[in-house]
Amino acid sequence: MPTHTPLPVPATGAAHRQGGDLRHLPGARNVLDLSTCVNRYGPPPTVREALASVDARALLPHPYAASDEFTAAYAEHMGVDPAHLLAGRGITEFLTLLARVCPAEESTVVTPDYTDTIRLFPRHTGPAEGVRDTAQARAERVERAMRRNRFTVLSNPNNPLGISVPRDELVRICAANPGSVLIVDEAYIDFTTGAEGSMTASGLDNVVVLQSPNKPFGIAGVRTGGMWTRNAELRERVRRSLLNWPISYLDAAAATAALSARAWASATLSSLVENGRRLEKLLTERFGDAVVPGAEAHYRFVHLEDPRPVYRRLVEAGVAVRIFSGSDPGRVSGMRIVAPTTPEMPRVEAALARVPALP
């Protein structure tokens, strides 16, 4: 049920919280959380079955085999050679390790981008002030960055805008700059083209791809992810920085079980992508051309000079979204909202109806 309790903290604080962190909201369990970009149909039944069948005695030894089991399953899912794949605790761990091995003065991030990416890599290249980003503009900034830097970081599809630079364009840019490495965060590639559009199929050695099953399989509470690259030297530098047993037994059991649910994933991801289109239509009716059009991922971004009033209205109607402050480094001001499940859609429609339309 919607909660109409006023926020206990100023809405400004919401712009500095990670998506999914609803601890500041009263009655958070009754709030529909569309602030984090997980598959809201998850977890798949295979995960529940796997966890229900866990033998507690398996927790006694160290998880020597867990990482290998997950790596094999995830390499098959990604369609890559497992020898080129490292397993770790989500994409954030690999971003952290890459920030350590890639000199800050030789690295740049194409912004706007993910919270931890902005924090870990202090040099940014964003759109001109007051200019809304596009796929072409992002590709142009990637090209400039790779000409000038040894390492360029890009989320594709972009978080939070949902914009995607075509793989062929990125391949062309990387091929033209063999002395520079492109690090691509593909956290949401499964919601779009999957392995077909991934840079893992580039055939290039100056590409690093970061992926995770956590968002597409609705298991964000599980911390698993992979770093793929054919660059043996960079892969070894990151490998040496990984802790012992990078994947716990329970994380591996849950993630490997999720990866086996292929039919479930195909059906639910297709539903969310379609619901994303429906969501875009609803948002456009209220916010017009402030909505980023045609995003391939399952979330949508609305450019808002001050998103706080909209945030308050939606929370009062029982729906939480993610807002951003354009005054923060690497950000543009606005609101990101993830596609709900089909049964949740009427609740989103009712909440948006409480928000005044932009003139």
C-alpha positions as CSV (number, residue, x, y, z in Angstrom):
1,M,0.0,0.0,0.0
2,P,1.3,3.5,-0.7
3,T,2.6,5.5,2.2
4,H,1.8,9.2,2.5
5,T,4.1,9.9,5.5
6,P,6.3,12.9,4.8
7,L,10.0,12.3,4.3
8,P,12.0,12.4,7.5
9,V,15.0,13.9,5.7
10,P,15.3,16.6,3.1
11,A,14.9,15.2,-0.5
12,T,18.4,16.5,-1.2
13,G,19.8,13.5,0.7
14,A,18.2,11.2,-1.8
15,A,20.5,12.4,-4.6
16,H,23.5,11.1,-2.7
17,R,22.2,7.6,-1.9
18,Q,22.8,4.5,-3.9
19,G,19.8,3.1,-5.7
20,G,18.0,0.6,-3.5
21,D,19.0,2.3,-0.2
22,L,15.6,3.1,1.2
23,R,16.6,3.1,4.9
24,H,15.7,6.8,5.1
25,L,12.1,6.2,4.2
26,P,9.4,5.3,6.7
27,G,7.6,2.1,6.0
28,A,10.1,1.2,3.3
29,R,8.8,-2.3,3.0
30,N,5.6,-0.8,1.6
31,V,7.4,1.3,-1.0
32,L,7.8,0.0,-4.6
33,D,11.5,0.3,-5.2
34,L,12.2,1.5,-8.7
35,S,15.4,3.2,-7.7
36,T,17.8,0.3,-8.5
37,C,18.0,-1.3,-11.9
38,V,17.5,-5.0,-11.0
39,N,15.2,-7.5,-12.7
40,R,12.1,-7.1,-10.4
41,Y,10.9,-10.6,-11.3
42,G,13.8,-12.1,-9.6
43,P,15.3,-14.2,-8.1
44,P,14.4,-17.1,-10.5
45,P,13.0,-20.3,-8.9
46,T,16.3,-22.1,-9.4
47,V,17.9,-19.8,-6.9
48,R,15.3,-20.5,-4.2
49,E,15.7,-24.2,-4.9
50,A,19.5,-24.1,-4.7
51,L,19.5,-22.2,-1.4
52,A,16.8,-24.4,0.1
53,S,19.0,-27.5,-0.7
54,V,22.3,-26.1,0.8
55,D,23.9,-28.5,3.1
56,A,25.3,-26.4,6.0
57,R,28.3,-28.7,6.2
58,A,29.4,-27.3,2.9
59,L,30.1,-24.0,4.7
60,L,32.8,-25.7,6.9
61,P,35.8,-25.6,4.5
62,H,37.1,-22.6,2.6
63,P,35.4,-22.1,-0.8
64,Y,38.2,-23.4,-3.0
65,A,36.0,-24.6,-5.9
66,A,33.4,-21.8,-5.7
67,S,35.2,-19.4,-7.9
68,D,36.0,-22.0,-10.6
69,E,32.4,-23.2,-10.7
70,F,31.0,-19.7,-11.1
71,T,33.7,-18.7,-13.6
72,A,32.8,-21.8,-15.8
73,A,29.1,-21.1,-15.6
74,Y,29.5,-17.4,-16.3
75,A,31.9,-17.9,-19.2
76,E,29.4,-20.1,-20.9
77,H,26.7,-17.5,-20.3
78,M,28.9,-14.7,-21.8
79,G,30.1,-16.9,-24.6
80,V,33.8,-16.4,-23.8
81,D,36.9,-18.4,-23.1
82,P,37.0,-18.9,-19.3
83,A,40.8,-18.4,-19.4
84,H,40.1,-14.8,-20.3
85,L,37.6,-14.3,-17.4
86,L,38.3,-13.4,-13.8
87,A,35.6,-13.8,-11.1
88,G,35.1,-11.3,-8.3
89,R,32.6,-9.7,-6.0
90,G,30.6,-7.8,-8.6
91,I,31.6,-5.1,-11.1
92,T,32.4,-2.7,-8.3
93,E,35.2,-4.8,-7.1
94,F,36.8,-4.9,-10.5
95,L,36.4,-1.1,-10.9
96,T,38.1,-0.7,-7.6
97,L,41.0,-3.0,-8.6
98,L,41.3,-1.3,-12.0
99,A,41.5,2.1,-10.4
100,R,44.5,0.8,-8.5
101,V,46.4,-0.6,-11.4
102,C,45.5,2.1,-13.9
103,P,47.2,5.4,-13.1
104,A,44.7,8.1,-12.4
105,E,46.5,10.7,-14.5
106,E,46.3,8.3,-17.5
107,S,42.6,7.3,-17.1
108,T,39.3,9.1,-17.7
109,V,35.6,8.3,-17.4
110,V,33.0,9.2,-20.0
111,T,30.3,10.8,-17.8
112,P,27.6,10.7,-16.6
113,D,28.3,7.3,-15.2
114,Y,27.9,4.9,-12.2
115,T,28.4,6.2,-8.7
116,D,31.5,4.1,-7.9
117,T,33.1,4.7,-11.3
118,I,32.9,8.5,-10.8
119,R,34.4,8.2,-7.3
120,L,37.2,5.8,-8.2
121,F,38.3,7.6,-11.4
122,P,38.6,11.3,-10.7
123,R,39.2,12.5,-14.3
124,H,35.9,12.8,-16.3
125,T,34.8,13.8,-19.7
126,G,31.1,14.9,-19.8
127,P,28.7,16.7,-22.1
128,A,29.0,20.4,-22.5
129,E,27.0,22.3,-19.9
130,G,23.4,22.5,-20.7
131,V,23.7,20.0,-23.6
132,R,21.9,16.7,-23.3
133,D,24.0,13.6,-24.1
134,T,23.5,11.3,-27.1
135,A,25.1,8.1,-28.3
136,Q,27.0,10.0,-31.0
137,A,28.3,12.5,-28.5
138,R,29.4,9.7,-26.1
139,A,31.2,7.9,-29.0
140,E,33.0,11.2,-29.9
141,R,34.1,11.6,-26.2
142,V,35.3,8.0,-26.2
143,E,37.4,8.6,-29.3
144,R,39.0,11.8,-27.9
145,A,39.7,10.1,-24.6
146,M,41.3,7.1,-26.1
147,R,43.6,9.3,-28.2
148,R,44.7,11.1,-25.1
149,N,44.7,8.5,-22.3
150,R,45.9,4.9,-21.7
151,F,42.6,4.0,-20.1
152,T,39.0,5.1,-20.8
153,V,36.0,3.9,-18.8
154,L,32.5,3.7,-20.3
155,S,29.2,2.2,-19.1
156,N,27.4,0.8,-22.1
157,P,24.3,0.8,-21.9
158,N,25.0,4.0,-19.9
159,N,24.0,4.3,-16.3
160,P,21.9,6.4,-15.7
161,L,20.8,7.6,-19.1
162,G,20.2,4.3,-20.8
163,I,22.0,5.4,-24.0
164,S,24.0,2.8,-25.9
165,V,26.9,3.4,-28.3
166,P,26.8,0.7,-31.0
167,R,29.4,-2.0,-30.6
168,D,30.7,-1.5,-34.2
169,E,31.5,2.1,-33.4
170,L,33.4,1.2,-30.3
171,V,35.3,-1.5,-32.1
172,R,36.3,1.0,-34.8
173,I,37.5,3.5,-32.1
174,C,39.5,0.8,-30.2
175,A,41.0,-0.5,-33.4
176,A,42.2,3.0,-34.3
177,N,43.8,3.4,-30.9
178,P,45.7,0.1,-30.1
179,G,47.8,1.8,-27.4
180,S,44.8,2.7,-25.3
181,V,42.5,0.4,-23.4
182,L,38.7,0.8,-23.3
183,I,37.1,-0.5,-20.0
184,V,33.4,-1.2,-20.7
185,D,30.9,-1.6,-17.9
186,E,28.2,-3.8,-19.5
187,A,26.1,-4.3,-16.4
188,Y,22.9,-4.0,-18.4
189,I,23.9,-5.7,-21.7
190,D,21.6,-8.7,-20.9
191,F,18.6,-6.3,-21.1
192,T,19.6,-5.4,-24.6
193,T,21.5,-7.5,-27.1
194,G,23.3,-9.8,-24.7
195,A,26.4,-11.5,-26.0
196,E,25.7,-10.4,-29.6
197,G,26.3,-6.8,-28.7
198,S,29.0,-7.2,-26.1
199,M,32.5,-6.0,-26.6
200,T,33.7,-9.5,-25.7
201,A,33.1,-10.2,-29.4
202,S,35.4,-7.4,-30.6
203,G,38.4,-9.6,-31.2
204,L,40.6,-6.9,-29.8
205,D,43.3,-7.0,-27.0
206,N,42.7,-3.4,-25.8
207,V,39.3,-4.0,-24.4
208,V,38.2,-4.9,-20.9
209,V,34.6,-5.9,-20.3
210,L,32.9,-5.9,-16.9
211,Q,29.6,-7.9,-16.5
212,S,27.6,-9.3,-13.6
213,P,24.5,-11.6,-13.3
214,N,23.3,-9.6,-10.3
215,K,21.0,-7.1,-12.1
216,P,19.6,-9.2,-15.0
217,F,18.8,-12.2,-12.7
218,G,17.4,-10.1,-9.8
219,I,20.1,-11.2,-7.3
220,A,21.7,-7.9,-6.3
221,G,22.2,-9.2,-2.8
222,V,24.6,-11.7,-4.3
223,R,28.0,-10.3,-5.0
224,T,29.4,-11.9,-8.2
225,G,30.8,-10.5,-11.4
226,G,33.4,-11.1,-14.1
227,M,36.2,-9.2,-15.8
228,W,37.0,-10.3,-19.3
229,T,40.0,-9.3,-21.4
230,R,42.4,-10.8,-23.9
231,N,45.0,-8.4,-22.5
232,A,47.1,-11.0,-20.5
233,E,49.3,-8.4,-18.8
234,L,46.4,-6.3,-17.5
235,R,44.4,-9.4,-16.5
236,E,47.4,-10.7,-14.5
237,R,47.8,-7.4,-12.7
238,V,44.2,-7.5,-11.6
239,R,44.4,-11.2,-10.7
240,R,47.3,-10.5,-8.3
241,S,45.1,-7.9,-6.6
242,L,42.2,-10.2,-6.0
243,L,41.7,-11.6,-2.5
244,N,41.8,-15.3,-1.8
245,W,38.5,-17.1,-2.5
246,P,37.0,-14.1,-4.4
247,I,33.6,-15.8,-4.5
248,S,31.9,-17.3,-1.4
249,Y,30.2,-20.7,-1.5
250,L,26.7,-19.2,-1.1
251,D,27.3,-16.5,-3.7
252,A,28.5,-19.1,-6.2
253,A,25.6,-21.4,-5.4
254,A,23.0,-18.7,-5.9
255,A,24.6,-17.1,-9.0
256,T,25.3,-20.4,-10.7
257,A,21.7,-21.5,-10.1
258,A,20.5,-18.2,-11.5
259,L,22.6,-18.7,-14.7
260,S,20.9,-22.0,-15.3
261,A,17.5,-20.3,-15.6
262,R,17.8,-19.3,-19.2
263,A,14.1,-19.5,-20.2
264,W,13.1,-17.6,-17.1
265,A,15.7,-14.9,-17.9
266,S,14.6,-14.6,-21.5
267,A,11.0,-14.2,-20.6
268,T,11.4,-11.8,-17.8
269,L,14.0,-9.6,-19.5
270,S,11.7,-9.3,-22.5
271,S,8.8,-8.3,-20.3
272,L,10.9,-5.6,-18.6
273,V,12.2,-4.2,-21.9
274,E,8.5,-3.9,-23.1
275,N,7.5,-2.4,-19.8
276,G,10.3,0.1,-20.2
277,R,8.7,1.2,-23.4
278,R,5.4,1.6,-21.7
279,L,7.1,3.5,-18.9
280,E,8.7,5.8,-21.4
281,K,5.3,6.6,-22.9
282,L,3.9,7.4,-19.4
283,L,6.8,9.6,-18.6
284,T,6.7,11.4,-21.9
285,E,3.0,12.3,-21.2
286,R,4.1,14.1,-18.1
287,F,7.6,15.3,-18.9
288,G,7.7,15.7,-22.7
289,D,11.1,15.8,-24.3
290,A,12.8,15.8,-20.9
291,V,12.7,12.0,-21.2
292,V,15.7,10.4,-22.8
293,P,14.1,8.6,-25.8
294,G,14.6,5.1,-27.1
295,A,16.7,3.7,-24.4
296,E,17.5,0.0,-25.0
297,A,17.8,-0.9,-21.3
298,H,14.8,-1.3,-18.9
299,Y,15.2,2.0,-17.1
300,R,14.4,5.6,-18.2
301,F,16.0,8.9,-17.4
302,V,14.1,12.2,-17.1
303,H,16.1,15.5,-17.3
304,L,14.9,17.7,-14.4
305,E,16.5,20.8,-13.2
306,D,15.3,20.1,-9.7
307,P,14.1,16.5,-9.3
308,R,13.3,16.8,-5.6
309,P,9.6,17.8,-5.9
310,V,8.9,14.9,-8.2
311,Y,10.8,12.5,-5.9
312,R,8.6,13.7,-2.9
313,R,5.4,13.2,-4.9
314,L,6.3,9.7,-6.0
315,V,7.4,8.6,-2.5
316,E,4.2,9.9,-1.0
317,A,2.4,7.7,-3.6
318,G,4.6,4.8,-2.5
319,V,7.1,4.6,-5.3
320,A,10.8,5.3,-4.9
321,V,13.0,6.5,-7.7
322,R,16.7,7.5,-8.1
323,I,17.4,11.2,-8.4
324,F,20.7,12.9,-9.3
325,S,22.1,16.4,-8.6
326,G,23.8,18.1,-11.5
327,S,26.0,19.9,-9.0
328,D,27.8,16.6,-8.2
329,P,30.9,15.6,-10.2
330,G,30.1,13.4,-13.2
331,R,26.3,13.8,-12.9
332,V,23.4,15.4,-14.8
333,S,20.4,16.5,-12.9
334,G,17.3,14.3,-13.2
335,M,15.5,11.2,-12.3
336,R,16.0,7.5,-13.2
337,I,13.2,5.0,-12.9
338,V,13.4,1.3,-13.6
339,A,10.6,-0.6,-15.4
340,P,8.3,-2.4,-13.0
341,T,6.8,-5.9,-13.5
342,T,3.5,-6.0,-15.3
343,P,1.5,-6.4,-12.1
344,E,3.2,-3.4,-10.7
345,M,2.5,-1.2,-13.7
346,P,-0.9,0.2,-12.5
347,R,0.7,1.3,-9.3
348,V,3.3,3.3,-11.2
349,E,0.6,4.8,-13.4
350,A,-1.3,6.0,-10.3
351,A,1.9,7.4,-8.8
352,L,2.8,9.3,-11.9
353,A,-0.7,10.7,-12.1
354,R,0.1,12.6,-8.9
355,V,3.0,14.4,-10.5
356,P,2.2,17.7,-12.2
357,A,3.0,17.6,-15.9
358,L,5.7,19.9,-17.1
359,P,4.5,23.0,-19.0
